Amino acid sequence: MIDLRSDTVTLPTPAMRAVMAAAPVGDDVYGDDPTVNALEARTAELLGKEAAVFVPTGTMSNQIGVRAHTEPGDLVLIDESAHIVRSESGAPAALSGVTLKPLPGRGGVFTAADVDDAIEPEHPFNPIHLESPARLLCVENTHNGGGGTVWSLEQVQAVCAAARRHGLATHLDGARLWHATAATGVPEARFAAPFDTVNVCFSKGLGAPVGSALAGSRELVARARRFKQQFGGGFRQAGILAAAALHALEHHRGGLSADVASARALARGVACIDGLELDLDRVQSNLVRFRVTAMQAGAFATRCHAGGVHLLPQGESGVRAVTHRDISAPDVERALDIMRRVLRAASRSQGRSGPCN
Ligand SMILES: Cc1ncc(COP(=O)(O)O)c(C=O)c1O
């Protein structure tokens, strides 16, 4: 099976398992785990921040970030299709008691003007206590729901400057920030610099089995640690997991540009298959989103699965494919071949002319 559902399906390598087995460990709740401590220090260094805290998931990392910046009743500005909005099970409301104000991003990217528009200007006729106080701006880079879109440094700097003008803190959901760097050559620390807190994940394209981290100032990370504990994320001999993440940072991070190249190859192939539609400009990292016009996306995904390629259907016509370290160049060609065969069979059964190649 060529599994293109997500880069979270990547499996730990034998070398990674070996370092996990040999990792020195201690009780992380007491701050005693040397491998967790080493991972936190290395992550903070890579992101140019003072400190970092290791947590089980990207969702927890985002949520302790949101909680650390806000109090119940506050307003959080965020793109409408962000992971925090769509796929964290209502956690900002449930855990932090905040309201999300969705911004109209294009491929997940919004502008400083969108931030300005979302903030009600003060005026003596409008009692200020009617508003939820806007406290936080969140950005996602790369943007999953937008199709792996990469925010440029200039775009990030512009929205963070707007946030500062309005007195907002800033959080980056950089679950796949590593891929933004692989795609652009801009170091992670430069992308992270305008933000107060940054979430990064080790369990996606980097290939570690578990784990994310929240980085920021010493003070903010200390506050976030309290919410890590409150949200049930205090773990003990977690060095076994941190060892995998450290190994991934040192040995897998440099190879992520191969995922970007595979995604481009896959996208170019998809773009020339009759019955599929894709905007090549939107393929900027390791995610490939396209539309099926010849049949329902669900039926397409089921038939592709039967043929040996696992894709994620999204809605009536959308499909997501994600390239990762366990997908080779021949896998991409095979996946394209399976998609072509599925569509050819469908068009034959509907008496239509076949796909272009
Ligand atoms: C952009 C983004 N943020 C956060 C997460 C959450 O990570 P986790 O699945 O580790 O909770 C994901 C997961 O896919 C994601 O794509």
The ligand as a MOL file (V3000), in Angstrom:
LIG
                    3D

  0  0  0     0  0            999 V3000
M  V30 BEGIN CTAB
M  V30 COUNTS 16 16 0 0 0
M  V30 BEGIN ATOM
M  V30 1 C -1.1730 22.1610 11.2310 0
M  V30 2 C -1.4020 21.1720 12.3290 0
M  V30 3 N -1.3810 21.5720 13.5900 0
M  V30 4 C -1.5580 20.7340 14.6140 0
M  V30 5 C -1.7630 19.3870 14.3890 0
M  V30 6 C -2.0330 18.4930 15.5630 0
M  V30 7 O -1.0320 17.5480 15.7750 0
M  V30 8 P -1.3740 16.2050 16.5830 0
M  V30 9 O -2.0310 15.2870 15.6200 0
M  V30 10 O -0.0200 15.7400 17.0340 0
M  V30 11 O -2.2500 16.5710 17.7200 0
M  V30 12 C -1.7950 18.9090 13.0760 0
M  V30 13 C -2.0210 17.4820 12.8060 0
M  V30 14 O -2.0550 17.0220 11.7070 0
M  V30 15 C -1.6200 19.8210 12.0100 0
M  V30 16 O -1.6560 19.4360 10.7330 0
M  V30 END ATOM
M  V30 BEGIN BOND
M  V30 1 1 1 2
M  V30 2 1 2 3
M  V30 3 2 2 15
M  V30 4 2 3 4
M  V30 5 1 4 5
M  V30 6 1 5 6
M  V30 7 2 5 12
M  V30 8 1 6 7
M  V30 9 1 7 8
M  V30 10 2 8 9
M  V30 11 1 8 10
M  V30 12 1 8 11
M  V30 13 1 12 13
M  V30 14 1 12 15
M  V30 15 2 13 14
M  V30 16 1 15 16
M  V30 END BOND
M  V30 END CTAB
M  END
